[in-house]
């Protein structure tokens, strides 16, 4: 279990860094798009497509980090009202349902990525499959994060929404 939690720490850290990088790319290109459109009256044809694609990647990678830190919508209020054992059971059930959802998203995202591999992004000579790949890749990161949250929950820290800083206090 300890090795898996260490692995999850690395993968979620990687997801965080990649998510930030994609967000920086998206923000920078959005600013570039605004400048070329309104200052030079000559909008770029490619920056909007890359901005949108970078935002998609940023979101799908960032969800793993959100699960890790309990920032997703949770049933925490109900869990805290229940006796500890029932709260833990509800915690595990809700996370299991999340894993099922992201496993389906992985499967469908993988199938869609394979289906669109020959299509190109507008204004670019790049396969749109690179954008669709955010679904299965992000789902893998998310499932790893959820499994780690569940392991920590079983080990006694089941309070959904508890961030590492709150846990340290």
N, C-alpha and C positions, 0 to 999 in steps of 0.2 A: 504494500500500500504506500509506503513512504517513497518508493521509487516512482510510482505513478504520480504521486502528488508533486514530486520534484519535476517530473516530465511535464506535468500540467503547468507548473510555474513557468517553465521555459517556453512552452507553446503559447500560453496566454501572454507572456511578455513579448514574444515575437508578434503575436496578433496585435497587441497594443502599438508597438513600434511601426508596424506596417500600416495600421489604421491611421496613425498620425501622419505618416509619410503621404498616404493617399489623400488625406484631408488637406495637407499643405499644397500638394499638386493641384487639387481641385480649387482651392482658394486662390492660388497664384494664377491659374489659367482663367478663372472667372474674372479676376481683376484685369488680366491681359485682354480678355474679350471685351470688357467694358471700355477700356482705353482705346482699343482699335476701332470699336464701333462708334463711340461718341466723340473721341478726340480727333481721330484720323478719318472718320467716316468711311472706313474700309474694314468691316468686320472679318475676322479670320474664319475660315470655314471649318477648321479642325479643332479649335480649342473647346468649343461647346461640347463636342462629342467626348473628348478626353475628360473634361470636367465631370460630365455625367457618369462616365465609366469609373472614374476615381472615387466619386461619391458612393457608388454602389459597392465598390470594394471596401471602402472605409467603413460603411455601415455593417456589412456582413462580418468583417473582422472585429469590429468594435463590440458586437453583440456578445462575443465570447468573454470579453473583459467585463461587460455589464453583468453577465451571469455570475462571473467569478466574485464580483463585489456586491452582489445582491441588488443591483440597480434595476432589474427588470420588474415588471408588475408582479407582485407576490401576494400570497394569501396569508401574509404574516399576521395580520390582525386576528384572523380566525385561529391560526396556529397558537398564538399566545393565549387565547381564551380557552383553548382545550387543555386537558391534562397533558403533561409532557409526552407521554407515550403516544397518545392520539395525535398530538401536534407533530411528532416525528413521522408518524405514518402518513399524515396529510402532506408533509414536506416531501417525503419520498414518492408518494403518488403523483404529486404535481410535477416533480422533476422527471419522473419516469414518462409522464405524458409529454413533457417538453422534449425528451430524448426521442420519443416516437415521432413527434412532429418533425424534428430536425433530421431524423433518419429518412423520413419520407421526402423532405426537402432535398437531402443529399441525393437520393435515388432519382428523383424527378429532375433535379438540377444537372446531374450527370448525363441523363438521357437527353435533356434539352441541349446541353453543351455539345454533345456528339452530333445532334441533329443539325446544328447551325454552323458547324465547322467550316463549311464552304461559303457562308455569307460574309460579306465585308461590312465594316462600319462605314457609315456615311462620311464622305470626305477623306477617308483614310484607306489605305490598302492593307488593312489588318483584319483578321478574322474576328467576327463578333463573338466567337466562342470564348475569347479571352475575357469578355465581360460576363458572359453567362457562367464561366468557371468560378465566379465569386460565390455562387450558391453552394456547390459541393465543397469547395475549399473552406468557406466560412462555416458550413455545417460541421465539418470535421473538428475545427477548432472549438466550436460551440459545444459539441457533444463531449469532447474531452473536458472542457470547463465544467459542464453540468455533472459529469461523473465524479469529478474531484469535489465539487460542492456536496454531492451526496455522500461521498466517503467522509468528508469532514463532518457532515451532519450525523452520520452514524457514530462517529468518534466523539460526539457530544456537542459540537458547535453547530446545531441545526437551525439557529435563528436566521431565517432568510432576511436579507437586507443588512446584515451585519458586515460592515467593511473591515478591512484589516486595521484601520486606525481606531475604530470603535472597539475591536477585539483587543487591541493593545492597551486600552484605557483601563 
